Amino acid sequence: MPTALAIAAHPDDIEFLMAGTLARLRAAGYETHYWNLANGCCGTTQYDVQTITRLRREEGMAAAAAMGAVFHDSICDDLSIFFDQATLARVAAVIREVAPTIVLTHAPVDYMEDHTNTCRLAVTAAFTRGMPNFATNPPRPPVAGKVTVYHAQPYSHRDPLGNLVEPKLMVDVTSLMEQKRQWLALHVSQKAWLDESQGLDSYLDTMTNLDAEVGRMSCVFEYAEGWRRHMHMGFCDPSDDPLREALAEHVLVADSPSPQPPQAEV
């Protein structure tokens, strides 16, 4: 059975950016895995660290179960996801355990460093999957086989300077929007926190609006999640695109514009 591993920074990031695609892959016959590197300990103004960490773990487990995905425990505190040897060794161990065909992760550049560093860790850990001399923690033997890495949209679909980021591949999630809202609503502590500061259901409405924006980019789907495929070198063959192949009827690929011939000077 092919396997897809979603690696995000915080509890609820998968629901915001990746859950519809992960659900589509499961329906297409993939075993799906759900992993947030950070435990969500800073996502509150109400609870102490121990309480919010427990609550957010329980919420993440409930969301993964609702999606039919295998849950993996977090390994970092919020704002402590760093691209260092110790963390990379732990991420690489899970990559080798799961041996994914597809890795879904954050954009290479995003509005906060937890997202960006999660992306770096996921990409590099996938790159080291077959290297016997790279030591993982806990120790895991290298795995053979190809893996294709896909980057989700940055949060807000914009880079840190406010420039719009357009996806190359868009997955239709229109029929999954009610489920996506239900999965996100399982993160009760976050919904309550943001309801206090931003208004009733703002959390759910923000996710819906973000998917609607990608839908408008597609000019076809009402709601969509956007993706960019990581360069193949060190991961898979140049033509490999398993996400597109698995979800063919639910995918739109953005065409690259043809180069225009130079204009003669007048």
DAFENUR-V284358 format. One record per residue. SS is DSSP state (hx for helix, st for strand, lp for the rest). PSI is psi in radians with two decimals (* if undefined). NEAR is the number of other C-alpha atoms within 12 Angstrom. Layout:
# DAFENUR-V284358
ss | psi | near
SS | PSI | NEAR
SS | PSI | NEAR
This chain:
# DAFENUR-V284358
ss | psi | near
lp | 2.24 | 15
lp | 2.71 | 26
st | 2.44 | 34
st | 2.30 | 41
st | 2.06 | 46
st | 2.12 | 50
st | 1.94 | 56
st | 3.10 | 51
lp | -0.97 | 46
lp | 2.69 | 46
lp | 2.18 | 52
lp | -0.28 | 45
hx | -0.67 | 40
hx | -0.75 | 43
hx | -0.68 | 49
hx | -0.78 | 44
hx | -0.39 | 48
lp | -0.23 | 50
hx | -0.67 | 50
hx | -0.75 | 44
hx | -0.73 | 50
hx | -0.70 | 47
hx | -0.70 | 42
hx | -0.71 | 37
hx | -0.70 | 39
hx | -0.74 | 28
hx | -0.43 | 21
lp | 0.04 | 24
lp | 0.15 | 18
lp | 2.53 | 28
st | 2.25 | 29
st | 2.54 | 40
st | 2.51 | 42
st | 2.05 | 46
st | 2.11 | 44
st | 2.18 | 46
lp | -0.62 | 45
st | 2.69 | 36
lp | 0.00 | 39
lp | 0.34 | 41
lp | -0.30 | 32
lp | 0.04 | 27
lp | 0.95 | 30
lp | 2.67 | 28
lp | 0.15 | 17
lp | -0.65 | 18
lp | 2.76 | 20
lp | 3.01 | 15
hx | -0.80 | 19
hx | -0.70 | 17
hx | -0.82 | 20
hx | -0.59 | 29
hx | -0.75 | 30
hx | -0.78 | 22
hx | -0.77 | 28
hx | -0.54 | 37
hx | -0.79 | 35
hx | -0.69 | 26
hx | -0.73 | 33
hx | -0.71 | 43
hx | -0.70 | 30
hx | -0.72 | 27
hx | -0.76 | 38
hx | -0.74 | 36
hx | -0.71 | 20
hx | -0.54 | 26
hx | -0.22 | 34
lp | 0.49 | 24
lp | 2.69 | 30
st | 2.21 | 28
st | 2.40 | 31
st | 2.41 | 33
lp | 2.61 | 32
lp | 2.76 | 34
lp | -0.04 | 33
st | 2.80 | 31
lp | 2.82 | 28
lp | 2.51 | 31
lp | 0.30 | 24
lp | 0.36 | 25
lp | 1.82 | 35
lp | 2.60 | 29
lp | 1.55 | 27
lp | 2.98 | 18
hx | -0.75 | 18
hx | -0.77 | 21
hx | -0.71 | 31
hx | -0.70 | 35
hx | -0.62 | 30
hx | -0.69 | 36
hx | -0.72 | 49
hx | -0.59 | 40
hx | -0.74 | 34
hx | -0.69 | 41
hx | -0.76 | 46
hx | -0.61 | 36
hx | -0.76 | 27
hx | -0.58 | 36
lp | 1.04 | 35
lp | 2.61 | 38
lp | -0.62 | 36
st | 2.35 | 44
st | 2.19 | 51
st | 2.23 | 50
st | -3.07 | 52
lp | 2.96 | 45
lp | 2.63 | 45
lp | -0.48 | 36
lp | 2.19 | 29
lp | 3.13 | 31
lp | -0.29 | 22
lp | 2.66 | 26
hx | -0.51 | 26
hx | -0.73 | 36
hx | -0.83 | 41
hx | -0.75 | 33
hx | -0.60 | 37
hx | -0.74 | 45
hx | -0.83 | 40
hx | -0.75 | 34
hx | -0.78 | 40
hx | -0.78 | 49
hx | -0.84 | 41
hx | -0.66 | 34
hx | -0.71 | 44
hx | -0.64 | 49
hx | -0.59 | 35
lp | 0.09 | 35
lp | -0.54 | 38
lp | 0.27 | 28
lp | 1.85 | 22
lp | -0.50 | 16
lp | 0.04 | 13
lp | 2.05 | 27
lp | 2.21 | 25
lp | 2.90 | 29
lp | 1.95 | 22
lp | 2.88 | 19
lp | 2.31 | 19
lp | 2.43 | 26
lp | 2.68 | 24
lp | 2.74 | 26
lp | 2.49 | 26
lp | 2.98 | 23
lp | 2.82 | 25
lp | 2.66 | 29
lp | 2.44 | 43
st | 2.25 | 38
st | 2.32 | 44
st | 2.42 | 44
st | 2.23 | 45
st | 2.99 | 50
lp | 2.55 | 44
lp | 2.67 | 40
hx | 2.29 | 40
hx | -0.02 | 31
hx | 0.38 | 34
st | 2.62 | 24
lp | 3.08 | 22
lp | -0.25 | 20
lp | 0.08 | 14
lp | 0.14 | 14
lp | 2.36 | 15
st | 2.34 | 19
lp | 2.09 | 27
lp | 2.25 | 30
lp | 2.73 | 34
lp | -0.38 | 28
st | 2.28 | 36
st | 2.26 | 46
st | 2.17 | 47
st | 2.11 | 39
lp | 0.33 | 40
hx | -0.83 | 28
hx | -0.11 | 19
hx | 0.03 | 29
hx | -0.67 | 31
hx | -0.69 | 20
hx | -0.74 | 24
hx | -0.74 | 40
hx | -0.68 | 34
hx | -0.74 | 30
hx | -0.76 | 36
hx | -0.64 | 41
hx | -0.30 | 31
lp | -0.33 | 31
lp | 1.22 | 38
hx | -0.69 | 30
hx | -0.63 | 33
hx | -0.71 | 36
hx | -0.79 | 32
hx | -0.76 | 25
hx | -0.83 | 23
hx | -0.50 | 24
hx | -0.67 | 20
hx | -0.69 | 17
hx | -0.39 | 15
hx | -0.09 | 16
lp | 2.77 | 15
lp | 2.24 | 15
lp | 0.34 | 23
hx | -0.62 | 22
hx | -0.87 | 34
hx | -0.69 | 33
hx | -0.62 | 25
hx | -0.83 | 25
hx | -0.77 | 37
hx | -0.76 | 33
hx | -0.64 | 25
hx | -0.73 | 31
hx | -0.57 | 41
hx | -0.60 | 29
hx | -0.72 | 30
hx | -0.64 | 41
hx | -0.74 | 29
hx | -0.61 | 22
hx | -0.61 | 29
hx | -0.46 | 30
lp | 0.22 | 17
lp | -0.90 | 22
lp | 2.63 | 25
lp | -0.73 | 25
lp | 2.46 | 34
st | 2.73 | 43
st | 2.45 | 55
st | 2.60 | 50
st | 2.67 | 40
st | 2.33 | 33
st | 2.32 | 37
lp | 2.60 | 37
lp | 2.50 | 21
lp | -0.42 | 21
lp | 2.14 | 18
lp | -0.04 | 23
lp | -0.83 | 31
lp | -3.06 | 25
lp | 2.71 | 17
lp | -0.57 | 16
lp | -0.06 | 17
lp | 2.28 | 23
lp | 1.15 | 31
hx | -0.49 | 31
hx | -0.79 | 41
hx | -0.73 | 31
hx | -0.72 | 20
hx | -0.60 | 27
lp | 0.57 | 28
hx | -0.83 | 20
hx | -0.19 | 17
hx | 0.21 | 32
st | 2.46 | 34
st | 2.28 | 30
st | 2.22 | 29
lp | 2.25 | 22
lp | 2.43 | 12
lp | 2.38 | 11
lp | 2.48 | 7
lp | 2.44 | 6
lp | 2.43 | 7
lp | 2.44 | 7
lp | 2.57 | 6
lp | 2.51 | 6
lp | 2.43 | 7
lp | 2.46 | 5
lp | 2.46 | 4
lp | * | 3
